Amino acid sequence: AMKCVIGGAHLRVFRRAIHAIARISDEFWFDPIEKGLALRSVNSSRSAYACVFFSSMFFQHYCWTAVSQPCQKEKQLSLPCKLIIKSVLPVFRCVNVLERNVEKCSIYTNINDHHITFQLLCKHGVVKTYNLVFQDCDPLQAVFAKHLCPNILKVHSRLLAEIMIHFPTSQEEVTLSVTPMKVCFKSYTEEDTDFSKTMLTEIQLNPEEFDYFQVGVDSEVTFCLKELRGLLAFSEVTSVPVSIHFDVSGKPIAFSIEDMVLEASFILATLSDVEKERASQQAPERENSGAVASKKPQWNSNAANTASAKPASPLAKQEIKDIPRAAKREVTGTEGTAMTEAEERAALGEAAGAQYQKVRRPRPQLQGSPISYFCKRCIFQFHSLFFGAVSCQKDAPSHSFHSLATASDTEEDFGNAQSSPV
Amino acid sequence: MRFRAKIVDLACLNHFSRVINTIAKLAKTCTLRLTVSKLYFILSDKVANGGVSMWCELCQGNFFDEFQMEGVAAEHNEIYLELVPENLSRALKTAQSAKAVKIKLTNKHCPCLRVAVELPSLSSSSRIVTHDIPVGIIPRRLWNDFREPSVPDFDVSIYLPVLKTMKSIVERMKNLSNSIVIEANLSGEMNLKIETDLVSVTTHFKDLGNPAWASEDGCQSSAQDRDLESMAEARIDIKKLQQLLAGQQVNPTKAMCNIVSKRIVHFILLHEDVSLQYFIPALA
């Protein structure tokens, strides 16, 4: 159970955070833990993940207690809830009204009733109370080892906003191209882009414009701009520099901000070169995701789950490309070769060992339960997105997959911290 | 075919941006005609446009610090391009504080106008933003489609009321009706009328003044013989009128319209260095 109070000045920041996360998905995870409150979201194709963590110091008052469910043997260390963004946005809608009239906002969770209550205490004794129902859900957390990224840029949010403003709001994908000498953001184009109909924009910058500029490897990464705009708007109210961690194409790119009371990270998948190549080879058949899928001999029943993600965007294509690999692992799993605990935990990125324990069940049971779908998708997509080949014993690891997760060593305590949580 | 131009002066750049913004509001696609001394934005009266046509003329010397053009051939030293003015408007939108803007005709993947904006930056070298705007080259055999429209044999010519006022009135009328009647006479009176089943609204303007047109032989006699009080009217699509008025970002030096009864309304908006003519045909 959690109760917290957000003071007037910080309401603006909280509101921007919710709006930023709204760019990613329609629903988000509301995850209070002892140290503070985390809001997380992941999009349907698992190609974008956002997390904003407010430490307890952000709040005027923050109180969290562990709750033990009668059916659980262990104490739940955290119980994340899933909320629909559309229900929450109206609470923080009119920003002017918000800033002038609302003195503070209290948030209470009521586990038994499955409610979260948002209470706005306004001037003149007006109190607005919103009771929102939440859904129980599995924890969501991505693990991304930022410190392993060869390329790191730090830039003031103002500059980043000034750059992105040159792209039209309809621009979906943007390519960031870096060498030690220059930085360039440009509209993304595919081989079959109709140049006679598309306006292309390119912005060239001098590395000197960045507060911190480290380019370990020349790279060109393409990511979804739409999803990033939320973070840009959010970072403007915090006036904290934005850090960009990335690697070569295909590896995720992370945009993060951090100050004394909050941390936010937006991790976006990037288009991989291999996928681009394959895409051009299979261009004629590309419209039908099913066709692509059927070429994979390993594709098994999981196709039903994942083929529904049509490759409308290049990023989705990446997902489909990676799935067969994981699908193969799933198959080996049912044959009894379970993943090691460390791998599985790394894949799910559990915040708390207790949660992890709950999830780790013998394979056959996993298939049927509602959790299994989430786990499967988690393993496949997060696996493909963030971890590359978390050592799959059977396959020769392809060169393009490097584990980005600091895979937790088996000797580490389960109860202790996870590896670089986001 | 070559074209390069450069604007360095901020005021000129803003002025040029405003013109482009106006054009962008009036036409989704239009023709850009480049000659040695002038630029023209042309919309010819096709059915697809709803019969409206537009002719906008600028003197390049008033905007560009550098302007070099080589047409398709020596005797036809002009370039006709088809483009989406909204793209150009967008490219210039973020150039408010630019050090320089260069426009060039290029042909990398396809013919493009490359707009390169040099922006000030915190570092020693400038930030450069490049926009490649796809254009279509219009072949010479089609140039005849884009000739300057002649001033119609109008019944009444009258100065328009203050555009801002006219705009807010038309905007409100737009909610009530799809068409509007413009009528005016040679006594400086103009009425804007809408009529629906439920309501009719008329706004009266007076003392607007009538421009004196230089009389050519025989042409003006019909207008001069005209009864001063008699109204010439035309019913036009209200959205087109609203678009024209909404697109004006600066008050023109002169604004007038010529009405050919039941046929067409010809609007003329003159600024110091830009002239815009817009034709809206009467509805059946």
Interface residues (C-beta under 8 A of the other chain):
Chain A: I165 H166 P168 F195 S196 K197 T198 M199 L200 T201 E202 I203 Q204 L205 N206 P207 E208 E209
Chain B: V84 N87 R90 A91 T94 K108 H109 C110 C112 S121 L122 S123 S124 S125 R127 I128 V129 T130 H131 D132 I133 P134 G136
